[in-house]
Amino acid sequence: MANHKATKKDVRQATKRRDRNRYYGKTTRNAIRDLREIKVQKEAGDKLPEVAAMIDKLAKKGIIHKNKAANLKSKLTRKVNALGATAAK
């Protein structure tokens, strides 16, 4: 265990950050899962900007990589657009 005052503080801060990052990451994953389960294009289209904003915040804070964020948003957008294509047929 750390013996220096500053190192003990750093451990406390790292623990808080890790818990916070886990919470935001899990919340976003749940939102993505819920968005994928929506079968109505209108509802999914309304929910997509909220989920995309959550993903962007994770990338900005460094919780996930920016390319992963871009890939997630791209896949979700394609899924929502595909719902509209299948509804039109």
Phi and psi restraints in degrees (value plus and minus 20) as a CYANA .aco file:
   2 ALA   PHI     -88.1   -48.1
   2 ALA   PSI     125.0   165.0
   3 ASN   PHI    -129.2   -89.2
   3 ASN   PSI     -37.2     2.8
   4 HIS   PHI    -108.2   -68.2
   4 HIS   PSI     126.6   166.6
   5 LYS   PHI     -80.4   -40.4
   5 LYS   PSI     -64.7   -24.7
   6 ALA   PHI     -86.4   -46.4
   6 ALA   PSI     -55.6   -15.6
   7 THR   PHI     -89.7   -49.7
   7 THR   PSI     -58.4   -18.4
   8 LYS   PHI     -83.2   -43.2
   8 LYS   PSI     -60.5   -20.5
   9 LYS   PHI     -83.9   -43.9
   9 LYS   PSI     -61.7   -21.7
  10 ASP   PHI     -82.1   -42.1
  10 ASP   PSI     -58.2   -18.2
  11 VAL   PHI     -83.7   -43.7
  11 VAL   PSI     -63.6   -23.6
  12 ARG   PHI     -82.4   -42.4
  12 ARG   PSI     -63.5   -23.5
  13 GLN   PHI     -85.8   -45.8
  13 GLN   PSI     -61.3   -21.3
  14 ALA   PHI     -83.4   -43.4
  14 ALA   PSI     -58.1   -18.1
  15 THR   PHI     -84.5   -44.5
  15 THR   PSI     -63.7   -23.7
  16 LYS   PHI     -83.1   -43.1
  16 LYS   PSI     -64.6   -24.6
  17 ARG   PHI     -83.3   -43.3
  17 ARG   PSI     -62.2   -22.2
  18 ARG   PHI     -82.2   -42.2
  18 ARG   PSI     -64.3   -24.3
  19 ASP   PHI     -83.9   -43.9
  19 ASP   PSI     -62.3   -22.3
  20 ARG   PHI     -84.2   -44.2
  20 ARG   PSI     -64.6   -24.6
  21 ASN   PHI     -84.7   -44.7
  21 ASN   PSI     -59.0   -19.0
  22 ARG   PHI     -83.7   -43.7
  22 ARG   PSI     -60.1   -20.1
  23 TYR   PHI     -83.7   -43.7
  23 TYR   PSI     -70.0   -30.0
  24 TYR   PHI     -83.3   -43.3
  24 TYR   PSI     -60.5   -20.5
  25 GLY   PHI     -84.1   -44.1
  25 GLY   PSI     -63.8   -23.8
  26 LYS   PHI     -87.6   -47.6
  26 LYS   PSI     -60.8   -20.8
  27 THR   PHI     -81.7   -41.7
  27 THR   PSI     -61.5   -21.5
  28 THR   PHI     -88.1   -48.1
  28 THR   PSI     -61.6   -21.6
  29 ARG   PHI     -80.8   -40.8
  29 ARG   PSI     -59.6   -19.6
  30 ASN   PHI     -85.0   -45.0
  30 ASN   PSI     -59.6   -19.6
  31 ALA   PHI     -85.4   -45.4
  31 ALA   PSI     -59.3   -19.3
  32 ILE   PHI     -84.2   -44.2
  32 ILE   PSI     -64.3   -24.3
  33 ARG   PHI     -80.0   -40.0
  33 ARG   PSI     -64.3   -24.3
  34 ASP   PHI     -84.3   -44.3
  34 ASP   PSI     -58.7   -18.7
  35 LEU   PHI     -84.6   -44.6
  35 LEU   PSI     -60.4   -20.4
  36 ARG   PHI     -85.5   -45.5
  36 ARG   PSI     -47.0    -7.0
  37 GLU   PHI    -100.2   -60.2
  37 GLU   PSI     -36.0     4.0
  38 ILE   PHI     -90.9   -50.9
  38 ILE   PSI     112.3   152.3
  39 LYS   PHI    -126.7   -86.7
  39 LYS   PSI     -26.3    13.7
  40 VAL   PHI    -122.0   -82.0
  40 VAL   PSI     105.9   145.9
  41 GLN   PHI     -82.7   -42.7
  41 GLN   PSI     -58.2   -18.2
  42 LYS   PHI     -83.0   -43.0
  42 LYS   PSI     -67.5   -27.5
  43 GLU   PHI     -83.5   -43.5
  43 GLU   PSI     -64.3   -24.3
  44 ALA   PHI     -84.1   -44.1
  44 ALA   PSI     -59.1   -19.1
  45 GLY   PHI     -84.9   -44.9
  45 GLY   PSI     -53.7   -13.7
  46 ASP   PHI     -92.1   -52.1
  46 ASP   PSI     -54.4   -14.4
  47 LYS   PHI    -101.3   -61.3
  47 LYS   PSI     -45.7    -5.7
  48 LEU   PHI     -77.0   -37.0
  48 LEU   PSI     -66.9   -26.9
  49 PRO   PHI     -81.4   -41.4
  49 PRO   PSI     -54.4   -14.4
  50 GLU   PHI     -85.0   -45.0
  50 GLU   PSI     -65.1   -25.1
  51 VAL   PHI     -88.7   -48.7
  51 VAL   PSI     -59.6   -19.6
  52 ALA   PHI     -82.3   -42.3
  52 ALA   PSI     -58.2   -18.2
  53 ALA   PHI     -85.0   -45.0
  53 ALA   PSI     -59.6   -19.6
  54 MET   PHI     -82.7   -42.7
  54 MET   PSI     -62.2   -22.2
  55 ILE   PHI     -84.8   -44.8
  55 ILE   PSI     -62.7   -22.7
  56 ASP   PHI     -80.9   -40.9
  56 ASP   PSI     -59.1   -19.1
  57 LYS   PHI     -85.3   -45.3
  57 LYS   PSI     -59.0   -19.0
  58 LEU   PHI     -82.3   -42.3
  58 LEU   PSI     -62.0   -22.0
  59 ALA   PHI     -87.2   -47.2
  59 ALA   PSI     -59.7   -19.7
  60 LYS   PHI     -84.8   -44.8
  60 LYS   PSI     -57.1   -17.1
  61 LYS   PHI    -101.4   -61.4
  61 LYS   PSI     -28.1    11.9
  62 GLY   PHI      65.8   105.8
  62 GLY   PSI      -6.7    33.3
  63 ILE   PHI     -93.9   -53.9
  63 ILE   PSI     -58.3   -18.3
  64 ILE   PHI    -146.8  -106.8
  64 ILE   PSI     140.7   180.7
  65 HIS   PHI     -94.0   -54.0
  65 HIS   PSI     130.6   170.6
  66 LYS   PHI     -84.5   -44.5
  66 LYS   PSI     -51.8   -11.8
  67 ASN   PHI     -91.3   -51.3
  67 ASN   PSI     -55.5   -15.5
  68 LYS   PHI     -83.7   -43.7
  68 LYS   PSI     -60.5   -20.5
  69 ALA   PHI     -82.3   -42.3
  69 ALA   PSI     -63.6   -23.6
  70 ALA   PHI     -83.7   -43.7
  70 ALA   PSI     -61.2   -21.2
  71 ASN   PHI     -85.3   -45.3
  71 ASN   PSI     -62.5   -22.5
  72 LEU   PHI     -81.4   -41.4
  72 LEU   PSI     -67.5   -27.5
  73 LYS   PHI     -83.7   -43.7
  73 LYS   PSI     -58.9   -18.9
  74 SER   PHI     -83.4   -43.4
  74 SER   PSI     -66.2   -26.2
  75 LYS   PHI     -84.6   -44.6
  75 LYS   PSI     -60.5   -20.5
  76 LEU   PHI     -86.4   -46.4
  76 LEU   PSI     -59.6   -19.6
  77 THR   PHI     -84.5   -44.5
  77 THR   PSI     -63.2   -23.2
  78 ARG   PHI     -81.7   -41.7
  78 ARG   PSI     -59.2   -19.2
  79 LYS   PHI     -84.5   -44.5
  79 LYS   PSI     -63.7   -23.7
  80 VAL   PHI     -85.4   -45.4
  80 VAL   PSI     -61.9   -21.9
  81 ASN   PHI     -85.7   -45.7
  81 ASN   PSI     -55.3   -15.3
  82 ALA   PHI     -86.2   -46.2
  82 ALA   PSI     -52.8   -12.8
  83 LEU   PHI     -81.2   -41.2
  83 LEU   PSI     -59.3   -19.3
  84 GLY   PHI     -87.4   -47.4
  84 GLY   PSI     -56.6   -16.6
  85 ALA   PHI     -88.8   -48.8
  85 ALA   PSI     -58.5   -18.5
  86 THR   PHI     -94.3   -54.3
  86 THR   PSI     -50.1   -10.1
  87 ALA   PHI     -92.2   -52.2
  87 ALA   PSI     -49.4    -9.4
  88 ALA   PHI     -93.8   -53.8
  88 ALA   PSI     -44.3    -4.3
